[in-house]
Amino acid sequence: EGIKNKIAGAFGSYDWGDGQWMMDFVERLKKDGFGVVEDGLTIHLTPGDEEKEQCREYGKQIAEKVK
């Protein structure tokens, strides 16, 4: 009920480590019943042009799932 079977997009950047916070967050979303697009998107530090394009593509994937 409620949020079950909803689509979630998870994205963000990190400075140190390997982005474990994203893996934990995605696991929690799934446990709570969300369908997470591509297990999230993490970018190390500030996104450059390539990473910004990845973000745009990720947004498109999310949009396709919620149509």
Beta strands, then each sheet from edge to edge (+ up, - down):
strand 1: 6-8
strand 2: 11-14
strand 3: 34-36
strand 4: 41-44
sheet 1: 1+ 3+
sheet 2: 2+ 4+
end
